[in-house]
Structures are given as structure tokens and as C-alpha cells.
């Protein structure tokens, strides 16, 4: 296996291949599972970047870095809340299989406490004195949930593919698209949405994915305009404002070696 080009590719979380890339199939189950893999990879890149940069952030950047971390927490929490409140119960109702998605909910519960302890840690610092930030302390909290979170993000892809047994009886694509619309509509356009835009690698799997699935001019406008707000936060992301992957801004090097962080 070739060495990763960027440090954030090496972990601690895994980047997941999409079923479409692996099989070339275009049915709704492959489509939904592939888009879900892309969303999960956004979180994996963001969390990897946070984990690797935390020990090297300068005190003058604590507020920006912690705000970026909070955007990652908020995005993941909203994603899983959308699944539990809409997608999972709707799937169970449509299939007539109560408890069908229970394994997913159980996996959410496995990392819930650690994840929310991290969210509380970030919120407390941001509402008080960010000078109290301690990278070792934060990483210890992250260590309590990253492994079960990684397991869940990987396992949910074959779980979605397994729903293929219901064929046309289940409008999985419609259910998930409604959930995504609700979740994305709930996120702040300036303090949360850029987290998704700037951690999707447009070159992933040869650049074959039209993601997010919106017209290219709209995507370009969103990526160029929204990150201008709170620009100091987004320099910690793994991709630039064109969707190209980049090396982490803080990774134990001298400031002058970081280069221009904004494309």
C-alpha cells in the first residue's frame, strides 16, 4: 500500500471507499451508500485533522481552532440526530421491520457519551477562557470515542447496501435526501456548513463524485463565499476552497513553512 500523500490520510480514522467506485453499480442503494461514505469521510478527515493539529496550535489561534472543532461536533451531532429522528424510523415504517435499524442506534450510543463530553469541553472553553485549552486533555477525551465512531461510520455502509433486499418497496434515496435537506437546513451557513464543504476531497477516487450533489456554479459560490466568514477557523480544514486536498496548517512545523493557507 502506498504511503499517504497527506498526514490526515493516515488516521486515526479511516477514509472509506465508496460502493460505486468499487462496483460501478448505479441503483439507489449503491447511490445512497456511496453518498453516505462521502459524508462519513468528511467527518473522518475533519477529526483526523483536529487530532493531528491539536498539539501544535498556537495560543493566539485557540479560539479559531476550538470553533473549528465545535463545527465538527455540531455537524456530526446533527447528522446522527437526523438519522435517529427521521431516516431510521421512516425506513422501519416503510419496510414493516421494527428494530431494523437498531444496530445503527446501538452504535450511536457506543460513542455518544464521549462525543458529547468533547462537545461540552469545547463549549465551556469557548464560553469562558480559551487559554484553558490543553491539547493532551482534549485528545484524551477524543480517544474515548474515535474508535467506536470509526467502527460505526464504516459499518453503516454495508448496512445500507443490505437494504437492497426490499427493492422498489423502499424509497431509500427519497428518505435520505429528505433527511439531508432537513439536517443541512438546520446548520449555520457560516459557522457549520463550511466544515462539510472544506473537508470533501474533490480528487477522491479520481474525482468521479458530483458531491455535494448540487449544480457546479452553486457549489463554487458556496465554497468561495461562505468560508470568507470566520476564515481563521477554516484554515484547519483538510481541503481548500476549490476542494483540493492540502497538508494540515498546523502539524509541528514552523509558521513560515505553512505557506498560504487560503486558496
CORRATA-V637723 format. One record per residue. N is the residue number from 1. OMEGA is omega in whole degrees, 0 to 359 (* if undefined). Layout:
BEGIN
{{N,OMEGA} {N,OMEGA}}
END
This chain:
BEGIN
{{1,182} {2,178} {3,180} {4,180} {5,182} {6,184} {7,183} {8,177} {9,188} {10,177} {11,16} {12,180} {13,184} {14,172} {15,190} {16,174} {17,179} {18,176} {19,179} {20,179} {21,183} {22,187} {23,184} {24,180} {25,184} {26,179} {27,185} {28,181} {29,175} {30,180} {31,182} {32,181} {33,179} {34,177} {35,178} {36,177} {37,179} {38,177} {39,180} {40,178} {41,175} {42,179} {43,180} {44,178} {45,182} {46,181} {47,176} {48,180} {49,178} {50,183} {51,184} {52,182} {53,187} {54,182} {55,188} {56,181} {57,179} {58,179} {59,180} {60,182} {61,185} {62,183} {63,180} {64,182} {65,180} {66,176} {67,176} {68,177} {69,181} {70,177} {71,178} {72,178} {73,182} {74,181} {75,180} {76,179} {77,179} {78,180} {79,182} {80,175} {81,178} {82,178} {83,185} {84,183} {85,183} {86,190} {87,185} {88,179} {89,179} {90,176} {91,181} {92,179} {93,183} {94,182} {95,184} {96,182} {97,177} {98,181} {99,182} {100,184} {101,184} {102,180} {103,178} {104,179} {105,178} {106,178} {107,174} {108,182} {109,183} {110,179} {111,185} {112,186} {113,180} {114,180} {115,183} {116,172} {117,177} {118,178} {119,178} {120,178} {121,180} {122,182} {123,180} {124,180} {125,183} {126,180} {127,183} {128,183} {129,182} {130,177} {131,178} {132,179} {133,178} {134,185} {135,181} {136,180} {137,181} {138,180} {139,177} {140,177} {141,181} {142,179} {143,181} {144,183} {145,184} {146,181} {147,177} {148,176} {149,178} {150,178} {151,181} {152,182} {153,177} {154,187} {155,184} {156,181} {157,176} {158,176} {159,178} {160,179} {161,181} {162,178} {163,178} {164,180} {165,182} {166,175} {167,183} {168,179} {169,184} {170,175} {171,183} {172,181} {173,180} {174,180} {175,183} {176,179} {177,178} {178,178} {179,181} {180,179} {181,180} {182,182} {183,182} {184,178} {185,180} {186,184} {187,175} {188,181} {189,184} {190,183} {191,182} {192,184} {193,179} {194,177} {195,180} {196,184} {197,188} {198,172} {199,171} {200,181} {201,183} {202,178} {203,184} {204,181} {205,176} {206,178} {207,186} {208,188} {209,172} {210,188} {211,353} {212,186} {213,178} {214,180} {215,181} {216,179} {217,178} {218,179} {219,180} {220,181} {221,180} {222,184} {223,180} {224,187} {225,187} {226,182} {227,177} {228,175} {229,180} {230,182} {231,180} {232,178} {233,193} {234,176} {235,179} {236,180} {237,184} {238,179} {239,181} {240,186} {241,172} {242,181} {243,180} {244,179} {245,180} {246,177} {247,183} {248,181} {249,178} {250,180} {251,177} {252,178} {253,179} {254,182} {255,183} {256,179} {257,183} {258,180} {259,178} {260,188} {261,184} {262,182} {263,*}}
END
